[in-house]
Amino acid sequence: MSRKTVYIDESGNFGSRGRYFTIAGTVIDGNKQVRQKELRKIKKVLHDAKLHNSECISSNGELKAANISIDERATFLQRITNKANFSVNYITVDLKHAMDRLLHEQNIFYNYLTSYVIRPIVQDDSELTNLCIILDMRNSAVKRSRNFDDYIKTKIWTEWQAWNVDVEIMYVESQTSVGIQLADFTSNAINGYFLSKNDNLVNIIRPNIIYQIFRTKNLVNNF
């Protein structure tokens, strides 16, 4: 019997002006008590990061990775990987090769890409019985996608044949979820690597990365 919670966030310009786009899932194993214990560790590290970057906190109280220096991001990631137990799945796509239709139908594209983050969680754990997927409701693609719940449940229960897995999907304000905020930092580090080829940040979380996929034509042109 296995329970997992995955927090989904993204990095990059998801449109015709962007180059790379990353969706990352921060995965915490265990029941509610275990999850809350790990979230408290993440919350403490985030609190300390806010103290050092108070001028970068948004009006809603959230500290976004993109708003602080690379050194501060590195400090946060180093501390969080030392203290909390979590894994990372991600997919990065080169939007230069994406079909125009997908760039204009971002909700469909987002659903499809997110399924690649969810799939290994389901398929690599034969003991999985409960999966909670938590997404940022402020994400524009999520806002427009009213069928993600049905889409991902169909994938899980039919295509991936995990009909014994109970699936819960939640949409939250990112400033209220430290799990989403951690996913923001991990997706930022990953997408930043593809943009700059500087691997300093992604190397910090590399031991936590369980599943990774990077695609250009092979994925998006065969949609």
C-alpha positions in Angstrom: 0.0 0.0 0.0 1.6 3.3 -1.2 0.4 6.9 -1.1 2.0 9.7 -3.0 1.4 13.5 -3.4 2.7 15.4 -6.4 2.9 19.2 -6.6 2.9 20.5 -10.1 4.4 23.7 -11.4 6.0 25.0 -14.5 8.7 27.4 -15.8 9.1 29.1 -19.1 7.1 31.2 -21.5 4.3 28.8 -22.6 3.6 30.5 -25.9 5.0 31.4 -29.3 7.6 33.8 -27.8 9.1 31.1 -25.5 11.9 28.6 -26.3 11.8 26.0 -23.5 9.0 25.0 -21.2 9.3 22.8 -18.2 6.7 21.1 -16.1 8.0 19.6 -12.9 6.4 17.5 -10.2 7.7 17.5 -6.6 6.7 14.1 -5.2 6.3 13.3 -1.5 5.8 9.7 -0.5 3.7 8.6 2.5 0.5 9.2 4.3 -0.9 12.5 5.5 1.2 12.6 8.7 4.5 11.9 6.7 3.5 14.5 4.1 2.8 17.1 6.8 6.2 16.4 8.4 8.0 17.0 5.1 6.0 20.1 4.3 6.9 21.6 7.7 10.6 21.2 6.8 10.0 22.9 3.4 8.1 25.7 5.1 11.0 26.4 7.5 13.5 26.6 4.7 11.1 28.9 2.7 10.7 31.1 5.8 14.4 31.5 6.1 14.7 32.3 2.4 12.1 35.0 2.8 14.0 36.6 5.6 17.0 36.9 3.4 15.0 38.1 0.4 12.3 40.2 1.9 12.4 42.8 -0.8 11.6 40.1 -3.4 8.4 38.8 -1.8 5.3 39.4 -3.9 2.2 41.2 -2.6 0.6 37.9 -1.8 3.5 36.8 0.4 5.1 34.3 -2.0 8.8 34.1 -2.9 9.2 33.1 -6.5 12.5 31.6 -7.7 12.7 33.9 -10.7 12.7 37.0 -8.4 15.8 36.2 -6.4 19.5 35.8 -7.4 21.0 32.6 -8.6 23.1 32.4 -5.5 20.0 32.7 -3.3 18.3 30.0 -5.3 21.3 27.7 -4.9 21.3 28.3 -1.1 17.6 27.4 -0.9 17.9 24.3 -3.1 21.0 23.1 -1.1 19.2 23.5 2.2 15.9 21.9 1.0 17.6 18.9 -0.4 19.5 18.4 2.8 16.4 18.6 5.0 13.4 17.3 3.2 12.6 14.0 1.5 11.2 14.4 -2.0 11.7 13.4 -5.6 11.3 15.3 -8.8 9.8 14.3 -12.2 10.0 16.7 -15.1 9.4 17.1 -18.8 11.0 19.9 -20.8 10.1 20.7 -24.4 11.6 22.8 -27.1 8.7 25.0 -28.2 10.6 26.0 -31.3 9.5 22.7 -32.8 5.9 22.7 -31.4 3.0 22.9 -33.8 1.3 26.3 -33.8 -2.0 24.6 -33.0 -0.7 23.3 -29.7 0.8 26.7 -28.8 -2.7 28.2 -29.3 -4.5 25.3 -27.5 -2.4 25.5 -24.4 -4.8 23.7 -22.2 -4.6 20.6 -24.4 -0.8 20.8 -24.6 -0.5 21.4 -20.9 -2.6 18.3 -20.1 -0.6 16.2 -22.4 2.8 17.3 -21.1 1.7 16.9 -17.5 0.7 13.3 -18.1 4.4 12.6 -18.7 5.2 13.8 -15.2 2.4 11.7 -13.7 2.9 8.5 -15.6 6.1 7.2 -13.9 4.6 7.9 -10.5 1.8 5.5 -11.4 3.6 2.9 -13.5 6.8 2.5 -11.4 4.9 1.8 -8.1 2.9 -1.4 -8.3 1.8 -0.8 -4.6 0.4 2.6 -5.3 -3.2 2.9 -4.0 -3.6 6.7 -3.4 -2.4 9.6 -5.6 -3.0 13.2 -4.8 -2.2 15.7 -7.6 -2.0 19.4 -6.6 -1.8 22.1 -9.2 -1.5 25.9 -9.1 -5.0 27.3 -9.9 -3.4 30.6 -11.0 -1.6 28.9 -13.9 -3.3 30.2 -17.1 -3.3 26.8 -18.8 -4.9 25.2 -15.7 -7.5 27.9 -15.6 -8.6 27.2 -19.1 -8.4 23.5 -18.8 -11.7 22.3 -17.4 -11.1 18.7 -18.4 -7.7 17.9 -16.8 -9.4 15.8 -14.1 -11.2 13.5 -16.6 -8.1 13.5 -18.9 -5.6 12.3 -16.2 -8.0 9.9 -14.6 -8.7 8.3 -17.9 -4.9 8.0 -18.5 -4.4 6.4 -15.0 -7.3 4.0 -15.0 -7.5 2.9 -18.6 -4.3 3.6 -20.6 -2.0 2.8 -17.7 -4.4 0.2 -16.2 -4.0 1.4 -12.6 -7.7 1.1 -11.9 -7.0 0.3 -8.2 -5.5 3.8 -7.6 -7.7 6.4 -5.9 -7.0 9.8 -7.5 -7.6 13.1 -5.8 -6.9 16.4 -7.8 -6.7 19.7 -6.0 -6.3 23.3 -7.3 -4.8 25.7 -4.8 -3.4 29.2 -4.6 0.4 28.8 -4.9 1.1 31.1 -2.0 -0.8 28.7 0.3 1.1 25.6 -0.7 4.8 25.2 0.1 4.8 22.1 -2.1 3.8 24.2 -5.1 6.5 26.7 -4.1 9.1 24.0 -4.0 8.0 22.9 -7.4 8.5 26.5 -8.6 12.1 26.4 -7.5 12.8 23.0 -9.1 11.1 23.8 -12.4 13.0 27.1 -12.5 16.3 25.4 -12.0 15.6 22.8 -14.7 14.3 25.2 -17.3 17.2 27.6 -16.5 19.6 24.9 -17.4 18.1 24.5 -20.9 18.1 28.3 -21.4 21.7 29.0 -20.2 23.4 25.6 -20.1 24.5 26.5 -16.6 24.0 23.4 -14.5 24.9 24.8 -11.1 21.3 24.8 -9.9 20.1 21.6 -11.5 23.1 19.7 -10.2 21.9 20.4 -6.6 18.6 18.7 -7.2 20.0 16.0 -9.5 20.1 13.3 -6.8 16.3 13.9 -6.3 15.4 13.6 -9.9 13.8 10.3 -10.6 12.3 10.8 -14.0 13.4 13.3 -16.7 12.5 13.7 -20.3 13.6 16.3 -22.9 11.9 16.3 -26.3 11.9 18.4 -29.4 10.4 17.1 -32.6 9.9 13.5 -31.4 7.4 14.4 -28.8 5.5 17.5 -29.8 5.3 16.8 -33.5 3.8 13.4 -32.9 1.1 14.7 -30.6 
